[in-house]
Amino acid sequence: QKEVEQDPGPLSVPEGAIVSLNCTYSNSAFQYFMWYRQYSRKGPELLMYTYSSGNKEDGRFTAQVDKSSKYISLFIRDSQPSDSATYLCAMRGGGGNKLTFGTGTQLKVEL
Amino acid sequence: DTAVSQTPKYLVTQMGNDKSIKCEQNLGHDTMYWYKQDSKKFLKIMFSYNNKELIINETVPNRFSPKSPDKAHLNLHINSLELGDSAVYFCASSLDRGISYEQYFGPGTRLTVT
């Protein structure tokens, strides 16, 4: 079993829909939680970052962390075709820079 | 103005060959990484260097040897290439200060071993 589990999709939604992407993890030492977006044939880019439990909002994106359930989510409101990409969750413990990634969820937002 | 660059972008080679991938960052970061992304998009850390010192060395065959000539460069040399080495290899960098969380990724090198 992987340390970080993520549904690979693909997930297809109509434009304007609310998208929910999720990851579960098993390592209770993880404290920093990130979402990366990866367009086709490009490198991942950081979208959202959260420390410990709680919510963080940035424009149409909201990241949630529930450490008690070992569950993190990314919500995308008013989804756009330009949001079509693979979304990777990533996390790390308190020391060092080693990131553990989920397998990524492929999202397609259709007109 | 490219932040993290990799060369080559595509690499097609035969089994048994030796090849190198180069990475350079102009962000002033002190930590650099190599990741491997397989066909299912799973991204896994291979190595990490901080100020030219190896700090992360995951379970990677010793055919893979990273080299960091200075803080801005991290190269990856692969000996005796195998079919299973076919993947996209990403270089990344970050600044190791306080709560450093953002790793900047390069565009990737798509390696195909035939």
Contacts between the chains, C-beta under 8 A, distances in Angstrom:
chain1	res1	chain2	res2	distance
A	8	B	40	7.0
A	8	B	41	7.3
A	32	B	99	7.3
A	32	B	101	5.5
A	34	B	101	6.4
A	38	B	41	7.6
A	41	B	108	7.5
A	42	B	107	6.2
A	42	B	108	7.4
A	43	B	4	7.4
A	43	B	90	5.6
A	43	B	92	7.7
A	43	B	105	3.3
A	43	B	106	5.4
A	43	B	107	5.3
A	43	B	108	5.5
A	44	B	43	7.0
A	44	B	90	7.5
A	44	B	105	5.0
A	45	B	104	8.0
A	45	B	105	6.9
A	46	B	101	7.8
A	46	B	102	4.9
A	46	B	103	7.3
A	46	B	104	7.9
A	49	B	101	5.2
A	49	B	102	7.1
A	51	B	99	7.1
A	86	B	41	5.7
A	88	B	41	7.6
A	88	B	43	6.4
A	92	B	101	7.7
A	96	B	55	7.5
A	96	B	56	7.5
A	97	B	31	5.8
A	97	B	33	7.8
A	97	B	48	6.5
A	97	B	56	7.7
A	97	B	94	5.9
A	97	B	96	6.5
A	97	B	100	6.3
A	97	B	103	7.5
A	98	B	45	6.0
A	98	B	48	7.0
A	98	B	56	5.5
A	99	B	45	6.7
A	99	B	103	6.5
A	100	B	45	8.0
A	101	B	42	7.2
A	101	B	43	4.4
A	101	B	44	7.2
A	103	B	40	6.3
A	103	B	41	6.2
A	103	B	42	4.9
A	104	B	41	4.3
A	104	B	42	7.4
A	104	B	43	7.5
A	106	B	41	7.5
